[in-house]
């Protein structure tokens, strides 16, 4: 019968559709089980993680070096957006690092003794649970290693052609020490994207300054102005290769909407003036190791 073959191919197509639908439901259920997603990540089957921040609209505004065939490192990966982006861009090997648990945050003495437990209540008991889910859903080969940024050393992780780090320095009491550790394992380019204060950048456009934040429970320390971000990277032993205009990282669906108080509205207007848009003010630059320095 001539209908046999179409029926067979139709049955295969139906099975593939059913399998795809079941797989999507499986991925969605795994995503829904994560207490907190920091990154918004596109997963197979049209599943999107409900992140607090969404780097997708700004990822092409970052000054990426050519990572094809390179060994790359993502420092402070959390859910892994930048690590998976390195892989997508053709990196031969990607290592992603993070701290293993909430007790390992760089907490100040003024934080509550229960701060790790409070963080677990907010983000879930397993820190970075989302990374594991996203890696499996994407079929990624990114390897995650639990190590503090302070402890990066060639003897422990080797060296890398490209290192990226996003939104980590504000969570460290000693960002220069962490940047020096990053320099020790970087043999090529360093892509750095960090939160900055729009107001400080306007008031002090030429001076490197930073604000000590008032939120010890969330392990937030120093937030620089744009010039401060550049100077931190320079002080740690890098030389500037290129930079882009400060931009705003859009808030994700899980993030609380911006406040509507007069002060919040004024801050929003300032951010739009500095960045040309809304979102978390972010300074981004591409640097390389200064060969004239020791170490």
Order of alpha helices (4+ residues) and beta strands (2+ residues): alpha-beta-beta-beta-alpha-beta-alpha-alpha-beta-alpha-beta-alpha-beta-alpha-beta-beta-alpha-beta-beta-alpha-beta
